[in-house]
């Protein structure tokens, strides 16, 4: 599924696998596309497949985007610790995004 298509109003709770064939350039768009199958009513574990050609520019882009996501997550967790804020546990999307794709 093209990432931009997955970010636009789809509700795919019958699916539990999602396959991306293009590079991830924005983690927010990726998270929203994954969220189309990680919905209320989803009863099965979700599997995300992301094809990246080893040694390609896509692999480099994926690394840059993933490092940015990791930095954002670290910053948010640090702020939660400093201010004593408990994170909401609404979905397991973070676990999906952090899984090695």
C-alpha positions in Angstrom: 0.0 0.0 0.0 1.4 3.5 -0.8 2.1 5.3 2.5 0.0 8.4 1.5 -3.0 6.2 0.7 -2.7 4.5 4.1 -2.8 7.9 5.8 -6.2 8.8 4.4 -9.4 7.6 6.1 -9.1 3.9 5.6 -10.3 1.4 8.3 -8.8 -2.0 7.7 -9.5 -4.0 10.8 -9.9 -7.2 8.9 -6.2 -7.0 7.9 -3.4 -8.0 10.2 -0.5 -7.7 7.7 0.6 -4.5 6.0 3.2 -4.3 3.3 5.1 -1.2 2.4 7.2 -1.2 -0.8 8.3 2.4 -0.7 10.8 4.2 1.6 9.5 5.7 4.8 10.3 9.4 4.7 8.0 10.7 7.5 7.4 8.6 10.6 4.1 10.3 11.3 2.7 9.2 7.9 4.0 5.7 8.5 2.4 5.6 12.0 -0.9 6.8 10.6 -0.8 4.2 7.8 -0.1 1.4 10.3 -2.8 2.8 12.5 -5.3 1.9 9.7 -5.1 -1.7 10.7 -4.4 -1.1 14.4 -7.9 0.0 15.2 -10.6 -0.6 17.8 -12.0 -4.0 16.8 -8.7 -5.4 15.7 -8.4 -8.8 17.4 -5.2 -10.2 15.8 -1.6 -9.3 16.2 -0.4 -6.9 13.5 2.6 -7.6 11.3 4.3 -4.8 9.4 6.5 -5.7 6.4 8.8 -3.0 5.0 11.0 -3.9 2.1 14.3 -2.0 2.1 17.1 -2.9 -0.3 20.4 -3.4 1.5 23.0 -0.9 0.6 20.5 1.4 -1.1 19.6 5.1 -0.5 16.3 3.7 0.9 18.3 2.0 3.6 20.1 5.2 4.5 16.8 7.2 4.5 15.2 4.5 6.7 18.1 4.8 9.2 17.8 8.6 9.3 14.0 8.5 9.9 14.3 5.8 12.5 17.1 7.7 14.4 14.8 10.8 14.4 12.0 8.7 15.8 14.2 7.2 18.5 15.4 10.6 19.5 11.8 11.9 19.7 10.7 8.9 21.8 13.7 9.4 24.1 12.9 13.1 24.6 9.2 12.4 25.3 10.1 9.7 27.8 12.6 12.0 29.6 10.0 14.7 29.8 7.5 12.2 31.3 10.1 11.2 33.9 11.0 14.8 34.8 7.3 15.9 35.1 6.0 12.6 36.5 3.5 12.1 33.6 2.3 8.5 33.0 2.0 7.6 29.4 -1.3 6.4 28.0 -1.4 2.8 26.9 -3.9 3.0 24.1 -2.3 0.8 21.5 0.9 -1.1 20.8 1.8 1.1 17.8 5.0 2.2 19.4 6.1 -1.5 19.7 5.2 -2.0 16.1 7.2 1.0 15.0 10.2 0.0 17.0 10.3 -3.5 15.7 13.0 -4.2 13.3 11.4 -4.0 9.9 
